[in-house]
Amino acid sequence: PPVQWVPLKSAGRALEKLLRAYDGDASRLVDCCRQSLYFERADDLLACLHLVAADPEVRVVRVKNRMAPHYDPRRSAGFRNVVLNICLETSEARRLGVASHVAELQLTLKRVAECVTPESHARYTALRNGRGA
């Protein structure tokens, strides 16, 4: 599917990440609310990236480009995608007091995502845990 509706990060995993990777600084925990979009072609992924960046109601806080030629894929156990940390700056977000909340949007090529297996995800988890993330 082009969109993967992902549940909120569990409280246990959020606490683990907060203590392991962020020295208790909750302001750095930006992937509790996250979604994934999948693309058949790199051009479509890039077009989506440009649309998000041009949207006046979205503020892009950070881009983690795991598809860049200089990116070392060993840092993510070989997985490649583009991760955006974004804030929604709509009147509704401001009314609800969540305009400063940072969410994560993962843009991934479908063929890359199809390579993920339980074993490869376990390797990523071990790598992540080993570096304290």
Steps between C-alpha positions, in 0.01 A plus 500: 500500500619856431433602863579295807290610796744458784393502864649747742837396640435297815565667833759233580697556178472879539640481853775262388604737219474803727737348756736317261547755228388839627622517860146563619442800270140445387520787249720275282241219480336587167366174362218410739250602232613365163377387163656335198437565132619256233592583142551293187753745356770725646363790293165468679671495840692815405182670376333424833799642686472822299123521562543460875778761506285746303188455715445819703329301776799269551830599657781258422716479811753245375570279201689174546590389150604136515493490120776757451811365327719596799273326754662194660230228483670310781352763736153359428584134431474568127155661510455809283227762512439869563373598843337839555434647840214743456265728690149572380435873521128508433239700686365170638846397627540840667149476650584158644840619625697248293656727235841452661467120513755334272384195305687265267416430137695221333525498120610160375531328166268201490774268371723594795219440750426160345855390588435539872462163670463411866871406494613828344287697745654303787847596369395865491363478854825344624701772322278773642518359852877457473552867426252611766223623276 
